[in-house]
Amino acid sequence: MFTGKRPTDERFKEGLSLHNFVKTALPERMIEIIDPILLQERVKQGTITDITLGGNIIENDKFLQCMNSILEIGLTCSTESPSERVDMCDVVTELCSIRDQIYLTRLGGLS
C-alpha cells in the first residue's frame, strides 16, 4: 500500500520481491520507494523540498520517520517464515503509536 506496487509487479522477477525491494531501500532510499502520492502533500507544505533524498532528511522529518516505521512493520509481518513474524497485538500497538505521532505532527506539536 505504501509503495504503490503490487507483489505481482513486472519488476519483481528473478528473485526480487516486494519484500526485498523495500528491505534493500530502508532507510536510506525510502523516499525512492514510497508512492509519490503519499509525499505530495509534504512537498506542497514545503516540509520536503528535495525528494531525491539528501543526507539526514529522514532524521529531520517526523512524518518520514513514521513512514519508515510503517514500512519496517510491513517487513516484519511479511517475513518468509511465519514463526519469525511479529505478533499482531504488537503490530497494533506499534501502529497506534505511529498514528499518534502523525496526529501530533499534524497538530504542529512535532516537527
C-alpha positions, 0 to 999 in steps of 0.5 A, a space after each residue: 500500500 505504501 509503495 504503490 506496487 503490487 507483489 505481482 509487479 513486472 519488476 519483481 522477477 528473478 528473485 526480487 520481491 516486494 519484500 526485498 525491494 523495500 528491505 534493500 531501500 530502508 532507510 536510506 532510499 525510502 523516499 525512492 520507494 514510497 508512492 509519490 502520492 503519499 509525499 505530495 502533500 509534504 512537498 506542497 507544505 514545503 516540509 520536503 523540498 528535495 525528494 531525491 533524498 539528501 543526507 539526514 532528511 529522514 532524521 529531520 522529518 517526523 512524518 518520514 520517520 513514521 513512514 519508515 516505521 510503517 514500512 519496517 512493520 510491513 517487513 516484519 509481518 511479511 517475513 518468509 517464515 511465519 514463526 519469525 513474524 511479529 505478533 499482531 497485538 504488537 503490530 497494533 500497538 506499534 501502529 497506534 503509536 505511529 498514528 499518534 505521532 502523525 496526529 501530533 505532527 499534524 497538530 504542529 506539536 512535532 516537527 
